């Protein structure tokens, strides 16, 4: 097995171990016994958060792209439901990210993602969480449209 593959496997396992513990305890924190491993694998807590964030957005974006292949009548409502379903499926991920939403490591990609959602779906993440309503807007393959304008 190559060194890169071993590192990828260690990181994957570590992320899942931490997220399982977050779900078990209901606390959005890295257990003390895993903090040194997180620092070794990801450089620091911010690097770990960015990895968890990438995994969240990858899962969300893949599901959203599939949803928008046949655009729903109300894209913001459909995206909101998708967000809520994924948050249920990835409860530890959402708990950790929501618990550290103000961490500077998350700001850059979150800002990009908010702009992309506003452009393509007509809402932002606050609206997906049900915090605000947005006007319905038609959308097609959101990922391609967002990256074409980025």
N, C-alpha and C positions, 0 to 999 in steps of 0.2 A: 504494500500500500504506500502511495506517495505521501510525502510530508504535507502537501497542500490538502490532500483528501483527509488525512488524519486530523489536521487543524479544523477543517470544515465540519467533520464529524464531532469533534470535541465541542465546537461552538454550538452546533445544533443541539447536542445533548445538554449542554449547560443552559441554554435558553429554555429548553423544555423543563429541565429540573427546577429552575427558578420560577417559571410560570406555574408549574404544578404546585409549588409551595405557596405562591401568591394566592392561588385559588383555595388551597387548603386552609390557609390562615386568614384570608380576607384582607391581608395587609399588602399594600403596594410597595414592597421593599425586598431587596436581595437579602436572604438569610445570612447572618454573620459568618457561618461556616463556608459560604460560597463566595464571599466578597473578594478574597485573594484570587480565586480562580477567575472571577469576572474581570478583575484588573489585569491579570496575566493575559487572558484571551482577547480582551477588547480595549485594553489600554487604560480605561477608567469607566466609571458608571455612565458617563455621557456616551461613550462608544457603544456600550451595551444597550442603552436606550435607543440609539439610532438603529441598531440592528433589529430590535423588537419593532420599532416604528416601520422600518422597511418591510418586515414580514407582514405587518398589519396592512399596509397600503398595497402590497403585492396581492394579498388575498382579496382585499376590497376591490381593487382595480380590475382584477380578473373577473370577479362576479359582476361588477358594474358593466364591463365591456360586454359580457354575455347578455345581460339584461337589456342593454341598448341596441343589440343587434336587431331586435324588433321593438322600436321605441314604444314605451308605454304611453298611455294618454296623459299621465301626470308624472313626468320624470322625477321631480323633486320628491313626491310621495313615494314612488317606487324606490328611489335611492335611499330614502329615510328608512323604509322597511328593510331593505337590504342591509343597511348599517346596523339596525337593531338585531337582525337575525345573526349577522356575523359577530356582533358583540356578545351574543349568547353562546355562539360556538367557540369563540376565543375569549372567554371571560377573563382569564388571567392577563391576557395581553391588554385588554381595555382597562382593567383595573390598574395595571402598572402604568400605562400611558396616561390615563386620566389623573392618577395620583401624582404624576410628575409633569403635568401639562405645561407648566411654566419653566421647565428646565431649558436652558439655552441650546442644548444639543438638539432639541426637537424643532426649533424655530424655523430653520431654513426650509426643510422639506415640507413642513406643515404649511408654511406660507405659499409655497409653490402649489401644493395640493389644493389649498383653498381657492387660489386663482383658477386652477384648472376646473374644479367643480363648478365654480360660478360661471365660467365661460361655456361649459358644455351642458351642465344639468340645470343651471339656473339657481343653485343654492350653495351654501357653504356647510362646513361641518357642524356649526352650531344648529343649523336647521335640520341636519340629519339626525341630530340628537333630540329633535323635537322642540328646540328652544325658540325657533322663529318659523314663520310660514314664508314661502316664496311663491312667486307666480310660476305657473307651469310653463315649460319651454320645451320645444322639440329638440331631440339630440340624436346623433348617430355616432357610432364607435368612438366613445368619449376619449379614449387614450390617444387615438390617432389625431383627432382634432386638437387636443390639448398640446401634444408634442409638436404639431405642425405650426402652432402659433408661439411656442416657447423659444 
